[in-house]
Amino acid sequence: MDNIVKQLRVSQGFNLTQEELAKALGVSRHTIMSIENGGNTTGEMVLKIANFFGKDPREIFFTSNVAQSLQGQLA
């Protein structure tokens, strides 16, 4: 699943390592690495990440690439 988790994690406002974000969310670093690399995740984790960064989940996980892909499937 395309997302901007890594960009948010390393942004000036946060500047976190994968380990630091994982600890804050109560998951393993491997989980964060998987999500950043486009792996699937649970709805609960999507909400945890969105809440942590103070964003709507669609701003993080539904990037323009996903929207374009969905539009192509619906056409």
C-alpha positions as CSV (number, residue, x, y, z in Angstrom):
1,M,0.0,0.0,0.0
2,D,1.5,3.3,-1.1
3,N,2.0,5.7,1.8
4,I,4.1,8.6,3.1
5,V,5.0,7.2,6.5
6,K,8.7,7.4,5.9
7,Q,8.5,11.0,4.7
8,L,6.5,11.9,7.8
9,R,8.8,10.0,10.1
10,V,12.0,11.8,8.9
11,S,10.3,15.2,8.5
12,Q,11.6,18.1,10.6
13,G,8.6,18.0,12.9
14,F,9.4,14.4,13.9
15,N,12.8,13.3,12.8
16,L,12.4,9.7,14.2
17,T,14.1,6.5,13.5
18,Q,12.1,3.4,12.6
19,E,12.8,2.1,16.1
20,E,11.6,5.3,17.8
21,L,8.3,5.3,15.8
22,A,7.8,1.6,16.4
23,K,8.2,2.1,20.2
24,A,5.8,5.0,20.2
25,L,3.2,2.9,18.4
26,G,3.9,-0.3,20.3
27,V,5.0,-2.4,17.4
28,S,8.3,-3.8,16.1
29,R,10.8,-2.0,13.9
30,H,10.1,-4.7,11.3
31,T,6.4,-3.7,11.2
32,I,7.4,-0.1,10.5
33,M,9.9,-1.2,7.8
34,S,7.2,-3.3,6.2
35,I,4.6,-0.5,6.2
36,E,7.1,2.0,4.8
37,N,8.0,-0.5,2.0
38,G,4.3,-0.7,1.0
39,G,3.3,-3.8,2.9
40,N,-0.3,-4.3,4.0
41,T,-1.3,-3.3,7.4
42,T,-4.4,-3.4,9.6
43,G,-7.0,-0.7,9.9
44,E,-6.1,-0.3,13.5
45,M,-2.4,0.4,12.6
46,V,-3.5,2.9,9.9
47,L,-5.5,4.7,12.6
48,K,-2.6,4.6,15.1
49,I,-0.2,6.0,12.6
50,A,-2.6,8.7,11.5
51,N,-3.3,9.7,15.1
52,F,0.4,9.8,15.9
53,F,1.1,12.2,13.1
54,G,-2.1,14.2,13.5
55,K,-3.3,13.5,10.0
56,D,-6.3,12.0,8.3
57,P,-5.4,8.4,7.3
58,R,-6.2,9.3,3.6
59,E,-3.5,11.9,3.7
60,I,-1.0,9.2,4.6
61,F,-2.1,6.0,2.9
62,F,-4.1,7.1,0.0
63,T,-1.6,9.0,-2.1
64,S,-2.2,10.1,-5.6
65,N,-0.7,6.9,-7.0
66,V,-3.4,4.9,-5.2
67,A,-6.2,7.2,-6.3
68,Q,-5.0,7.0,-9.9
69,S,-4.8,3.2,-9.7
70,L,-8.4,3.1,-8.3
71,Q,-9.7,5.4,-11.0
72,G,-8.2,3.2,-13.7
73,Q,-9.9,0.1,-12.2
74,L,-13.3,1.9,-12.1
75,A,-13.1,3.2,-15.6
